[in-house]
Each structure stands twice: as C-alpha cells, then as structure tokens.
Amino acid sequence: MKIYQSIETYVSSSKTVVTIGIFDGVHIGHKRILEKLTHNAQALGCESLVLTFFPHPKMILQDPSSIQLINTVAEKESLLAKSNIDTLVIQPFTHEFSKLSAEDFVKQVLVDCFKVQKIIIGYDHRFGNNRTATIDDLIVFGQQYGFEVEQISAEEINDIAVSSTKIRNAILGGAIALANEYLGYPYLLTGTVVKGQQLGRTIGFPTANIHITENYKLIPKNGVYLVRSIIEETLVYGMMNIGVRPTVDGLNRTIEVFFIDYEGDLYNQTLQIELLEFIREEQKFESLDALKTQIENDKATAISYINKA
C-alpha cells in the first residue's frame, strides 16, 4: 500500500476507484466497504484509493478535547494496509481545506488529481464548504465529469455507526473482549516505555510504563487487563494496569505493563500492546504486601486465560 500524507503529494498516472471517510477503528463494518472498494477497482482495472483526514474534522471545527479516536494515525495506516487497498491518502484537515467548495473538491481532487472512475460513498455523505453538498450533487458531478457514483446503503452506514458507538462504549466500559469482537482484532495501545517510580520492582513485579503521545487516543477504563505484545520478535503476554495507583497514593493516571516470563530493558522502545481481557477493577489495598498478593492472583488469572487461548 502506498501512503501519501496529503493530496498535494499524491502522484500517479492510474485511474482510481475512491472511497472517503475517517475509518476510525477500521472495524468489521469498515472492512465491508473496503472489500467493495477493492472488488470494484479490480473489475475496472483501477487503483483502489482511500481518502481520509487528520486531524479529525471535529478537532478543527469543534472542541478538540471532546474527540477520542479508536486509532492513532499510525495504527490506522497499519490496519488499512491489511485491507489490500492500493493507496491511502491522509489529507491534513484545516480551516482552509474545509472552505473548499464542493465543485472545486470534485474537480481539483477527485477528477484532476485522483483521475476517479468511480466513487463508493455513503448515502448520507456531505461535503464541500459547510458540508452543503449531498450525494445527489455528487451524482450530478459524476455525470458532468464522467465518473460513476455507488451509494453505500443506509443499512450498511447504520451498521458502521452502531459498530463505532458500540466499540467506543465497550472500550470505555472495560468490555475489551466485546470491543475486539466488533473490531475484528484486539484493541491496540501504542506507546513508548518511559521511566516510572519503579515501585513494581520492590514487590517483584517490574512494570513497563507506557507513554502514549497522542492525547486523542481512546483509553479504556481504569483496571487490570490481560495483554500481549511482540517483543524482539517474540509474543509475550502480560498484565496491564490503567489507573492512578491508589495504594501508593498515585496522583496521575498511568499505564503500566508487567510482562510475564520476560526480563529485559525496554526503556525507550515503542510497543504495540493488544488488549485481550478485562481482569478486574482498580482498587486500593491496605499495604504493598496486600497489593503483591492480589497481583499474584491476577497473574494466575491471566495465565488461565492464556492457557485457554
């Protein structure tokens, strides 16, 4: 898959079949659209092209702090690469771009730049300055400029909207196994290992403190989770705690992972962590010894999940 970080940098002589969307989560509903895209592109002898945007338009046009996304940009790129599309264009969304008229968008982007032969788009898709143009306008533009428009049905669009809502609610509620079912893959957290207070070492459970740079990334509810990660080309399971560590009077929310049967220096490494199961709520213990006993119980629970896998 070829990736372009803006429309301006896109260069190709091929004709395309295009779909447009945020594709946050790249979940099972999105995958049906992507399969439709690639099937049509193959049938027409064209490149399959996904046009998406970052920042999310609501980050620019509304309150940016109110937006939490299932995927970071890098995660989305990785997931879309598995969908067999030929080209991904990630257009920076700005106030200036938002003012582009519907016809200028169609002529300058879809026709002149992408050489679009067919666009696959939702029946409720709106575009152009102030989102005034509808799919009916797009069909008229298609007749004018010589490309076909295929509508994604209301049922499919509603399925996607419901899936996205269910996924976000499940993640925020700690229902990770359910979220994974809707996603079609384990929910991901990607971050860099940084130095923490190293209190875990004092009770025999050293943890990797994960720093996630993207403040828009959706973080699950506080608690303990079964996770796994690829470290040095080896699949390693672990237990992740998200929370404020009330037993040691923690003040800030942290993400810490104890990797089972792993010893090594992970500082400054970037890890992609897959969440598999919710083990328990975060809680405050009377002492570090009581916390250690609970973590040992958590480890036994985690191992039982691993053995069932």
Sequence and secondary structure as in RCSB ss.txt:
>XXXX:A:sequence
MKIYQSIETYVSSSKTVVTIGIFDGVHIGHKRILEKLTHNAQALGCESLVLTFFPHPKMILQDPSSIQLINTVAE
KESLLAKSNIDTLVIQPFTHEFSKLSAEDFVKQVLVDCFKVQKIIIGYDHRFGNNRTATIDDLIVFGQQYGFEVE
QISAEEINDIAVSSTKIRNAILGGAIALANEYLGYPYLLTGTVVKGQQLGRTIGFPTANIHITENYKLIPKNGVY
LVRSIIEETLVYGMMNIGVRPTVDGLNRTIEVFFIDYEGDLYNQTLQIELLEFIREEQKFESLDALKTQIENDKA
TAISYINKA
>XXXX:A:secstr
 EEESSSTT    S EEEEE   TT  HHHHHHHHHHHHHHHHHT EEEEEEESS HHHHHS GGG  BSS HHH
HHHHHHTTT SEEEEE   HHHHT  HHHIIIIIIIIIT EEEEEEETT  BSGGG B HHHHHHHHHHHT EEE
EE HHHHHHHHHHHHHHHHHHHTT HHHHHHHHTS EEEEEEEE    HHHHTT   EEEE   TTB    SEEE
EEEEEETTEEEEEEEEEE  GGGT  S EEEEEETT  S  TT EEEEEEEEEEE     SSHHHHHHHHHHHHH
HHHHHHHH 
